Amino acid sequence: MFRFDDDMIVTPLLTHRIGHDAPTLHLRRHQDDGMFDRFASHVEELWTRGTPVWEGEADGQA
């Protein structure tokens, strides 16, 4: 997903498809709670649940 103010480019994952076989959508925000806001809130939720991965460390030990 790439987001630029009220424009967004997303590639939704489809079952049994790999990246180059999935569609790319260009979304523009035109209203509250539309497709744009749904994708944005989903990505925000995933971002807040993520945890850092530190290169070279296993199980949090250096």
SVG drawing of the C-alpha trace seen along z (x, -y; Angstrom):
<svg xmlns="http://www.w3.org/2000/svg" viewBox="-19 -15 43 36">
<polyline fill="none" stroke="black" stroke-width="0.4" points="0.0,0.0 1.2,-3.5 -0.8,-6.5 -0.5,-10.1 -3.0,-12.3 -6.4,-11.3 -4.9,-8.9 -3.9,-5.3 -2.5,-2.5 -3.3,0.9 -2.9,4.5 -5.4,6.6 -4.3,10.2 -6.4,12.8 -6.5,16.4 -4.3,18.6 -2.7,15.7 0.8,14.3 1.7,10.6 2.0,10.2 -1.4,12.0 -3.3,9.7 -5.0,6.5 -3.6,3.1 -6.3,0.5 -5.9,-3.3 -8.3,-4.6 -9.3,-8.2 -11.1,-9.4 -14.5,-10.9 -16.5,-10.2 -16.3,-9.1 -16.3,-5.3 -15.8,-4.5 -13.4,-2.0 -10.4,-4.4 -11.2,-4.7 -11.7,-1.0 -8.3,-0.1 -6.6,-2.9 -8.1,-1.8 -7.1,1.8 -3.5,0.9 -3.4,-1.4 -4.6,1.6 -2.0,3.9 0.7,1.2 -0.2,0.8 -0.1,4.5 3.3,5.0 6.5,5.5 10.1,4.5 12.4,7.2 16.0,6.6 18.6,8.0 21.0,10.4 19.1,11.2 17.2,14.4 14.5,14.4 15.3,10.9 18.8,11.8 21.9,10.1"/>
</svg>
